[in-house]
Amino acid sequence: MAAKKGLETWQEITLGNMVFRPGSAAEYKTGSWRAKKPIFTKTKCIKCGVCFIYCPEGCIIQDEQGCFEADLDYCKGCGICSAECWPGAIDMVEEG
């Protein structure tokens, strides 16, 4: 099936039209998009890793003590980590 007239297929797009390169996600910090950010309370964290498992962005990291926190350079503030944290160690707060 031929492409519609005037539209390029993905194979025909020139490099000048491409915004992202494969494997370049680390260069594009997306955290500035969020309206809320997760605040982790280490005294409530039981180090279960449920927040890590459910984070759709893969921006939950472990600190030296084994507690979890969000890499705010990439966290978009979706709140899934907070919703899944059954010990209540993550609160979503307004950014800014």
Secondary structure, DSSP 8 states (H G I E B T S, - for coil): ----TT---TTT--GGG----TT-GGGS--GGG-SEEEEE-TTT-----HHHHH-TT--EEE-TTS-EEE-TTT-----HHHHH-TT--EEEEE--
